[in-house]
Amino acid sequence: MNKNREKRILEERLERCRRLAKEFPNDLTEEHLRQIEVALVDDIRALEQH
């Protein structure tokens, strides 16, 4: 997969994750979404370094 395309997909997932977290404040779902958010940010950073 092309790097730019993969980065765009990860960024779209990150944005979706952040939107969902706002919809479920103070909920266990928000906590899980924040964990996913951290993982996506890590994936984007790793992709940018290669």
Number of C-alpha atoms within 10 A of each C-alpha: 5 6 11 11 10 14 17 12 13 17 17 13 15 21 14 13 20 16 12 15 20 11 12 13 11 10 10 11 14 18 14 12 20 17 12 16 20 12 13 20 14 12 15 18 12 10 14 11 6 6
